[in-house]
Amino acid sequence: MHFLITAGGTREYIDPVRFISNASSGKMGFALARAALASGHNVTLITTVEKSKIKNQKSKLRIISVETSAEMFKAVKKHFPRCDCLLMAAAVADYTPIRPAKTKIKSSQKELTIKLKPTPDILKWASLHKKSKIENRKLVVSEAEPSKMKRHRRLVVGFALEDKNLRANAERKMREKNLDMIIANIPAAIGTEMSTVQIKTLNSSWIKIENVTKAAIARRITALIEEVSG
């Protein structure tokens, strides 16, 4: 399989040196990339975090560096058609400044109002475009049948960070964005090595994984994706 994974928190620039961001460390996204590589899959990692956090394994890993939600959306759109599974582990900003200043805003004692607009919904876009991937397998059977087309189901997996009504809110997100799998956790998971998550696929009840490393969680998620993909 070819995994397309996003990691880290985006930066939404107010001016050339100031930005709005969040506390995402990118650890879960990087753990997912390592787990997929360890299972023999190809990985394209779109990240706002330094490349040094993961070792390139020959041709199986490609790293795309981005900063803003717009750059992440552009990269996802470019690489999505060639993936079998999109894992949106990144914390993409919900809002971005309408008109970022072209030069540094001077400090002042006056109040500053910054108007924001919603960022593109990458998950929703991906779900609307997740029709089965068609892979060309050149299996020469006869002159009359030089090739066969093998159809693969493309999966879209999302994360839900919730501080209350965890399962209810995560299930609503799963329905609204037409996801194949949702991984839900709480804000306390940000930046930690150990975490608790709850996972749901379309045809399963909730699976709770308690107080284990993000590496272990990533291995379990990868195995579940392999099962769902058939």
C-alpha positions as CSV (number, residue, x, y, z in Angstrom):
1,M,0.0,0.0,0.0
2,H,1.0,3.6,-0.4
3,F,0.2,5.7,2.7
4,L,-0.2,9.5,2.5
5,I,0.3,10.9,6.0
6,T,0.1,14.4,7.3
7,A,1.9,15.5,10.5
8,G,2.4,18.6,12.7
9,G,0.5,21.9,13.2
10,T,0.2,24.4,10.5
11,R,1.3,28.1,10.7
12,E,-1.1,30.8,9.6
13,Y,0.9,34.0,9.1
14,I,-0.3,37.3,10.4
15,D,2.7,39.1,8.9
16,P,6.1,37.8,7.7
17,V,7.3,37.0,11.2
18,R,4.2,36.3,13.3
19,F,1.7,33.4,12.9
20,I,-1.2,31.6,14.5
21,S,-0.5,27.9,15.3
22,N,-1.2,25.1,17.7
23,A,0.6,22.8,20.1
24,S,0.8,19.8,17.8
25,S,4.2,18.1,17.9
26,G,3.7,15.8,14.9
27,K,4.7,12.7,17.0
28,M,1.6,10.7,16.0
29,G,2.1,11.4,12.3
30,F,5.7,10.4,12.5
31,A,4.9,7.3,14.4
32,L,2.4,6.3,11.8
33,A,5.0,6.9,9.0
34,R,7.5,4.6,10.8
35,A,4.9,1.9,11.4
36,A,3.8,1.9,7.8
37,L,7.4,1.7,6.6
38,A,8.2,-1.1,9.0
39,S,5.2,-3.0,7.6
40,G,6.7,-2.7,4.1
41,H,4.5,0.1,2.8
42,N,5.4,3.1,0.8
43,V,4.9,6.5,2.6
44,T,4.5,10.1,1.5
45,L,4.8,12.2,4.6
46,I,3.5,15.8,4.4
47,T,4.8,17.6,7.4
48,T,5.4,20.9,9.1
49,V,8.0,19.3,11.4
50,E,11.7,19.0,10.8
51,K,12.8,16.1,8.5
52,S,15.5,15.0,11.0
53,K,12.8,13.3,13.1
54,I,12.6,10.3,10.7
55,K,15.1,8.4,8.7
56,N,14.6,8.0,5.0
57,Q,14.4,4.3,4.0
58,K,15.5,4.3,0.4
59,S,12.7,4.8,-2.0
60,K,9.9,3.9,0.3
61,L,9.7,7.3,2.0
62,R,9.1,10.7,0.5
63,I,8.9,13.8,2.8
64,I,7.1,17.0,1.7
65,S,7.7,20.0,3.9
66,V,4.9,22.6,4.3
67,E,4.0,25.4,6.7
68,T,0.5,26.7,6.1
69,S,-2.9,25.0,5.7
70,A,-3.0,26.2,2.1
71,E,0.4,24.5,1.4
72,M,-0.8,21.3,3.1
73,F,-4.0,21.2,1.1
74,K,-2.0,21.8,-2.2
75,A,0.4,18.9,-1.3
76,V,-2.5,16.5,-0.3
77,K,-4.3,17.3,-3.6
78,K,-1.1,16.6,-5.6
79,H,-0.3,13.3,-3.9
80,F,-3.8,11.9,-3.1
81,P,-4.5,10.3,-6.5
82,R,-1.5,8.0,-6.1
83,C,-2.2,6.9,-2.5
84,D,-4.2,3.9,-1.1
85,C,-4.8,5.5,2.3
86,L,-4.8,9.1,3.5
87,L,-4.0,9.5,7.3
88,M,-4.8,13.1,8.3
89,A,-2.8,13.2,11.6
90,A,-1.9,16.9,11.2
91,A,-3.5,19.6,13.3
92,V,-4.6,21.9,10.4
93,A,-5.6,25.3,11.6
94,D,-9.4,26.0,11.3
95,Y,-8.9,29.7,10.5
96,T,-6.3,31.8,8.8
97,P,-5.9,35.6,8.4
98,I,-8.0,37.1,5.6
99,R,-5.3,39.7,4.7
100,P,-1.8,38.9,6.1
101,A,0.4,42.0,6.4
102,K,3.1,42.1,3.7
103,T,5.5,43.8,6.2
104,K,6.1,43.4,9.9
105,I,3.3,44.9,12.0
106,K,4.8,47.6,14.3
107,S,4.2,47.1,18.0
108,S,1.7,49.5,19.6
109,Q,-0.4,50.0,22.7
110,K,-3.5,50.0,20.6
111,E,-5.8,47.0,20.2
112,L,-5.2,44.9,17.1
113,T,-8.1,43.2,15.3
114,I,-7.3,40.4,12.9
115,K,-10.0,39.1,10.7
116,L,-9.9,35.3,10.0
117,K,-11.5,33.1,7.4
118,P,-12.1,29.3,7.5
119,T,-9.3,27.2,6.0
120,P,-10.1,24.5,3.3
121,D,-11.5,21.3,4.8
122,I,-8.9,18.8,3.6
123,L,-10.6,15.7,5.0
124,K,-13.9,16.6,3.4
125,W,-12.2,17.2,0.0
126,A,-10.4,13.9,0.2
127,S,-13.6,12.0,1.1
128,L,-15.4,13.5,-1.9
129,H,-12.5,12.3,-4.2
130,K,-11.8,8.9,-2.7
131,K,-13.2,6.8,-5.5
132,S,-11.4,3.5,-6.0
133,K,-7.9,3.7,-7.2
134,I,-7.3,1.8,-10.4
135,E,-3.9,0.2,-10.7
136,N,-2.7,-1.1,-14.0
137,R,-1.3,-4.6,-13.7
138,K,0.4,-5.8,-16.9
139,L,-0.4,-9.4,-16.7
140,V,0.0,-10.8,-20.3
141,V,-2.4,-13.6,-20.8
142,S,-2.8,-13.5,-24.5
143,E,-2.6,-11.1,-27.4
144,A,-6.3,-10.5,-27.0
145,E,-5.9,-9.6,-23.3
146,P,-2.6,-7.7,-22.8
147,S,-3.5,-6.3,-19.4
148,K,-5.9,-6.3,-16.5
149,M,-7.0,-3.5,-14.3
150,K,-7.1,-4.1,-10.6
151,R,-9.3,-1.8,-8.5
152,H,-8.3,-0.8,-5.0
153,R,-10.4,0.9,-2.3
154,R,-8.8,4.1,-1.2
155,L,-9.2,4.8,2.5
156,V,-9.5,8.2,4.3
157,V,-8.7,8.2,8.0
158,G,-9.2,11.2,10.3
159,F,-8.4,12.2,13.9
160,A,-10.7,13.8,16.4
161,L,-9.3,15.8,19.3
162,E,-12.2,16.3,21.7
163,D,-12.4,17.6,25.3
164,K,-15.9,16.3,25.9
165,N,-18.4,13.9,24.4
166,L,-15.5,12.1,22.8
167,R,-17.2,9.3,21.0
168,A,-20.3,11.2,20.0
169,N,-18.4,14.1,18.5
170,A,-15.9,11.7,16.8
171,E,-18.7,9.6,15.3
172,R,-20.4,12.8,14.0
173,K,-17.2,13.9,12.3
174,M,-16.8,10.4,10.8
175,R,-20.3,10.6,9.3
176,E,-20.1,14.2,8.1
177,K,-16.7,13.7,6.4
178,N,-17.5,10.2,5.1
179,L,-14.4,8.7,6.8
180,D,-13.4,5.0,6.8
181,M,-11.8,5.3,10.2
182,I,-11.6,7.8,13.0
183,I,-9.0,8.0,15.8
184,A,-10.3,10.0,18.8
185,N,-8.2,11.4,21.7
186,I,-8.2,14.2,24.2
187,P,-6.0,17.4,24.4
188,A,-3.8,15.8,27.1
189,A,-2.3,13.6,24.3
190,I,-0.6,16.5,22.6
191,G,3.2,16.3,22.7
192,T,3.3,13.2,24.9
193,E,5.1,9.9,24.3
194,M,2.3,7.8,25.9
195,S,-1.4,8.2,25.0
196,T,-4.8,6.7,25.0
197,V,-6.9,6.6,21.9
198,Q,-10.2,5.2,20.8
199,I,-10.6,3.9,17.2
200,K,-13.7,3.2,15.1
201,T,-14.1,1.9,11.6
202,L,-17.3,1.8,9.6
203,N,-18.0,-1.8,10.5
204,S,-16.7,-2.1,14.0
205,S,-17.5,-1.0,17.5
206,W,-15.1,1.3,19.4
207,I,-11.7,0.0,20.2
208,K,-9.9,1.6,23.2
209,I,-6.1,1.5,23.5
210,E,-5.0,2.8,26.9
211,N,-1.8,4.3,28.1
212,V,0.7,2.9,25.5
213,T,3.3,4.6,23.3
214,K,2.4,6.4,20.2
215,A,4.6,3.8,18.3
216,A,2.4,1.0,19.6
217,I,-0.8,2.9,18.7
218,A,0.6,3.5,15.2
219,R,1.3,-0.2,14.7
220,R,-2.3,-1.0,15.7
221,I,-3.7,1.6,13.4
222,T,-1.6,0.3,10.5
223,A,-2.8,-3.2,11.1
224,L,-6.4,-2.1,11.2
225,I,-6.0,-0.2,7.9
226,E,-4.5,-3.4,6.3
227,E,-7.5,-5.4,7.5
228,V,-10.1,-2.8,6.3
229,S,-8.4,-2.4,2.9
230,G,-8.8,-6.1,2.3
